[in-house]
Amino acid sequence: MNVPAEFLRVAELSLPHGFFTRRGGVSTGPFASLNCSLSGHDIRDNVLENRARAARAIGADPSRLVGLHQVHGTQVTHVTEPWTPGNGPRADAMVTDRSGIALGIVTGDCAPVLFADTDAGVIGAAHAGWRGAVAGVLEATVAAMVSRGASPRRMVAAIGPCIGQASYEVGADLRAAVFDRAAGDARFFMPGRRDLHWQFDLSGYCASRLAAAGVGAVEVLVCDTMADEVRFFSHRRRTLAGGGLIVHQISVIALA
């Protein structure tokens, strides 16, 4: 049975977009079914079909869907023309003001963040793991959009499915990195189940950074990728199970 690619939307983000789950693709076995990772060992043609399904689901042209070689940094790429799948630059965010371009971010617990200033005709997409979020990838994306004519106060930013605080146990290194930047961000940590461990609120932290950057509207989809195995792939779940194959869901926004 041909099941449509399943995705979630944010009403305030009026442009074509979708935060896709793991359901509605053609991959099988541990990749089942909408695996969109080109860095794993899934059959490449299956991944390309999955990505094409995601693009078509939001009304975008699959040949104009672009992705990145994500590295947990702060580099932002300005997209003017699509490139071939798997040949994106090393970066963790993209912006474009070109009609028809679709920006795709893959995640497996990190936060996918989609941006739009519809008045300026500028969109963005960012991959925000804790390292990138602390280092400023979200602010860098806002700045890159501003350089193309966008205004932070007109922007809508939507934070998609990521690991939830109840599932995200972290150590002293992550906590120290957050505190070193701003001690007030202690509010994003709760006591962990083990000594010298804490539960980190990644989506809340990202939302706070966006609000501080002046973004006019910030929406959060409340999902826990690790806890919801039926709908989402999860790097943390895979690691706790002893490793395994790399799998990712995709989040896409297009400038119609």
N, C-alpha and C positions, 0 to 999 in steps of 0.2 A: 504494500500500500504506500502511495506517495504522500507522506505527511508533510504539510507546509512547515517551513522553518519557523520556529517559535521565537517570539521576541517580546520585550517589554518596551513601553513608551512612556514619556513624560509629557503631559498635556501642555505644559508651559513652553516646551520646545517645539515650535510650530513647523519647523522644516522637517523633511523626510529623515527619519532616524530610527534606530532600533538597538536595544541591548539584547543580544541573542542568547538563548539558553543552549543547552547541548542537544536539544531535540529538533528533529525535522531534517536530518541530513542523510547521507548515503554511506558514511563510514560504518564499519562493523567492529565487533570484538571490543577491546578496551577503548577504542576510538569512537564508539557509538554515541551519537550518530552525526552531530553537526560539528565535528572537530575542524577547527579552522587554523590549526598550527602547521606551518610549513617547516618547522624546525624539529619535528618529531620523526617517527618512522611510519607514519600513516602513508597509504598509497597517495601519491601526489595528485593524480587525477580526481580522487575522491575529495581531497581537500579543496581543490580548485572548484569542483562542483558545489561543495558546501559554501564556499565564499560567494559563488555566483548566485546560489539560492538566497543568501542573505541580502545581496545587492538587489536582486529582483523583488524581494519581499517588501522593500521600502521604495520601489519604483526607480531604482538606480540602474545604470548600465554596468554590468559586471566587468566590462573591459576598462572602465574608468574608476574602479575601486583600487585604492592604493593602501599599502601597509608599510611598516617600518621594521628595521632590525633593532628591536628594543633592547636597551642596555642599562636601564635604571639610572639615567642621567637627566640632564636638563636641556639638552639640545632640541631646538624646534626647527622644523623644515617648512619652508614656504613652497607649496605644491602649485605648479603652473601647468604641468602636463602629467598624465599617468605614466607609470613605469611598469615593467613586467613583474608578475608575482615573484616574490622572493628577492627582488633586486632593489629594495628600498634602502635609503641611507641609514646609518647608525644614529638613531635619535629616539626620543620618547614622546614627541608631540608633533603635530602638523597643523598648519592653517592654510586656508585657500580663499580666494575671492573669485575663483573661476567656476562658471556655471557647469553643472554636470559632473564635477569631480566628487567622488565619495571617499571619505576618510575612514579607514578601519583600524581599530586598536584591538589587539588580542590580549586576553588576560586569563589567569587561572588562580585568582585570589586578590591580585592587585586591583586598584580602583580604575575603571575606565571612566573618563570624564569627557563629555561632549559639550561644545560651546556654540553659541550662535548670537550674532547681532544681525537680525533680519533687515533692519533699516540700512545698514552699511553693506549688506550682502557679503558677510565674512563669517566663516565657520572655523571651528578648531576641534581637535581631538587629542587627548593626552592619556598616557599610561602612567599612573601614579601608584607605585609601590611606596613603601615607607621611605626608602632612600631618596627617591625622586621627589616625593612630596616635601620632605625636610629640606632638600637642597634647593627647591623652588621651581620645579617643573610647571606647576600650575600658574604661578605668577609670570613665568617666561612665556607661557602660551597666551596669557592675557596681553602681555606686552607686544608679542608678535602680531596679534590681531589688531591692536591699536595702531601698529605701524602700517596696517593696510586700511585704516580708516574707521575701525570699530571704536566704540565707546564702552568702557567698563560698566557704566550705569545702565546701558541699554542691553547688556549681555544677559543671556540665560545660560547657566551652567548646570548640567545634570550629571550627578554621580551615580554610576550604574552598580550592578551587583558586584560585591567584593566580600572578602572574609569579614564576618561579624565580630564584634568585640568579645562575645562569649566564647568564640572559637580561636581567637588570636592571642595566644600566650606568647609573650616576648620576654627577652632577657634584659640584663642591665645595660648592654651595649646600645640597644635601640632606645631605651628610656633615656640614657645619657645623651644621645645624639639629639633627641627632641628637647631635653632640658637645656642643653648647651645653647640652643638657639633662643628659647623663650621658656623661662621657668614656669610661667603661667600656664603653659600647656600641660601641666600635671593633671588637669581636669580630664584629659583623654585617656587616663590610666585608671584601672581598678585593680585591687589586690588579686594576685594570681592564686592558683590552687597549690603552688609550690613556693617555698622560700625563694626570695630574690627573683621572682617572676611576676609579671603583671599582664593584665588583659588590655590590649590597645584598641581604641576606637578609630580605625583608619578612615572610615567615611566621615565621621564627625570632625576629625582633624583636617581632612581635605576641605570640608565645607567651611570651616573656620578660616583657613588660609584664603579661600576664594572671597569670602565676605570681607576680610581685611584688605584684599586687593581691590575692593570697590565694585565687585561684580553685583549687578543690580538684583538678580534673582538666582538663588542656588537651590536646586531640588535634589533630594536624595531618595533613591529607590532602596527601600529597606529589604535587603536580601542577605543571606549568609551562604556564600558559595561553598564553604567547607561542610556546613551542616546539611545542605540540601543536595544530596547526591543524585537524586532523580533529575533535577533540572540543570545542575552546574558541574563542570569540571573544577578540580581544586588541586593546586600544587601542594598545599599543606596536607590534604588528605592523602595524596599520593606519597608524600614523604613519610608520613606516619605509618603508612602501609609497607614501608621498606623500599620505596622507589618505584620504578616502573616507567612507562612510556609518557612522553610529553604530549599533553592535550590542552587546548585552549578554546574558549568561546570568543566571539567577536562582537564588537560594538561599532556601529556605522552611522555616520551622518553625511548627508549629501546636500549640496547647494543646487536646488532645482533650477 
